[in-house]
Amino acid sequence: MTKLLAKLPFGPWRDAGPIVSVLRLSGVIGQAGAFRQGLTMSSMAGLIERAFAPKTQAAVALVVNSPGGSPVQSALIAKRIRDLATEKKVPVFAFCEDAAASGGYWLACAADEIWADESSILGSIGVVSSGFGAHEFIQRFGIERRLYTAGDKKVILDPFSPEREDGVAHLKAIQAEIHDAFKAMVRDRRGARLSGPEEELFSGAFWAGRRALELGLIDGIGDLRTVLRGRFGEKVRLRVVQEDRRWFRRMGFRVEAPVGTTALDRLAADLPAAALAAVEERALWSRYGL
C-alpha cells in the first residue's frame, strides 16, 4: 500500500525530492493606492510565516520583482525574513526578475544568495524625494494661498510656497539618515562580496545583471529552475506560498474531519486540496521552462 501511495503526484506519501518554499515579492513596496495592494509588513507577515513553516524543507526562495518604495516597509519585511531564517536555520535564495532596485534590492539582500537575469535591473542604493513648485503658477492666475500653522516648520516643503533653504536642508538630513541605514544593510548582508568602490555602489546608480555581478551585488546569473536543480538535485520540489483563494478559507471557516474517521477517509477529504497544490506547483515549474 505504501509503495502504491508513493506513486501519487501529491500527498505526504509520494517519493519526491527536497522541498523549497517559494515566496513572491512583487510590486511597489508600501501602500500603493486605494485599489492596489503594495508590499507591506501587514500584507506579507502571514505569507512569510508560512514560507518558513515546513520543518524539513531545504530552503526558501524569494522571487523579487520590485522597483522599490517605502524604506520602512522594506526594512520590516527583510528583517522578518532574516529573523525566521536564523530561527529555522534555513538558507534563503533570492531570484531577481525584471527589477530589484532600491527597496527591491533591500528585499533581495534578505537572502543568503542573490541571483538575477542578465537583463535584470539591480541596485539604485539611494534615497529619493520628489515634489513640485507651483507658487508662481497660482500667482499668475490670481489664486490666493491661505495657510495657517502652529509651528514655523510645519509646512517647510509646501509645494504652493516658495522653496525654503531650511526646508531643503532638513529633508536632505533625513535622506542621509535613511541612506546610511540602507548602506549598512547592504554592507552587513553582502560583506566581502562587494567589490566595487562605495562611491559607485551607493551613488543611487543601477545596473544590469552582468555589471551587478562584477560589483558583488549578486552572486550569479541564473534562474530559479536552473539554480535550485543544480543545488538540490533534479527532484527538488517547489512549495508555492500564496494567499488562500478559497472563499470559505478567506471567510474564516475551517473544514475539520469528524472524530473517528479513518486514514483513508482523511486521504479522500484531502485529495482536492492536495491536487490543487500539485497543479500550482507544476504551474510554477512551467513558468521557469519545465
C-alpha positions, 0 to 999 in steps of 0.5 A: 500500500505504501509503495502504491501511495508513493506513486501519487503526484501529491500527498505526504506519501509520494517519493519526491525530492527536497522541498523549497518554499517559494515566496513572491515579492512583487510590486511597489513596496508600501501602500500603493493606492486605494485599489492596489495592494503594495508590499507591506509588513501587514500584507506579507507577515502571514505569507512569510510565516508560512514560507518558513513553516515546513520543518524539513524543507531545504530552503526558501526562495524569494522571487523579487520583482520590485522597483522599490518604495517605502524604506520602512516597509522594506526594512520590516519585511527583510528583517522578518525574513532574516529573523525566521531564517536564523530561527529555522536555520534555513538558507534563503535564495533570492531570484531577481526578475525584471527589477530589484532596485532600491527597496527591491534590492533591500528585499533581495539582500534578505537572502543568503544568495542573490541571483538575477537575469542578465537583463535584470535591473539591480541596485539604485542604493539611494534615497529619493524625494520628489515634489513640485513648485507651483507658487508662481503658477497660482500667482499668475492666475490670481489664486490666493494661498491661505495657510495657517500653522502652529509651528514655523516648520510645519509646512517647510516643503509646501509645494504652493510656497516658495522653496525654503533653504531650511526646508531643503536642508532638513529633508536632505538630513533625513535622506542621509539618515535613511541612506546610511541605514540602507548602506549598512544593510547592504554592507552587513548582508553582502560583506566581502562580496562587494567589490566595487568602490562605495562611491559607485555602489551607493551613488543611487546608480543601477545596473544590469545583471552582468555589471551587478555581478562584477560589483558583488551585488549578486552572486550569479546569473541564473534562474530559479529552475536552473539554480535550485536543480543544480543545488538540490538535485533534479527532484527538488520540489517547489512549495508555492506560498500564496494567499488562500483563494478559497472563499470559505478559507478567506471567510474564516471557516475551517473544514475539520474531519469528524472524530473517528474517521479513518486514514483513508477517509482523511486521504479522500477529504484531502485529495482536492486540496492536495491536487490543487497544490500539485497543479500550482506547483507544476504551474510554477515549474512551467513558468521557469521552462519545465 
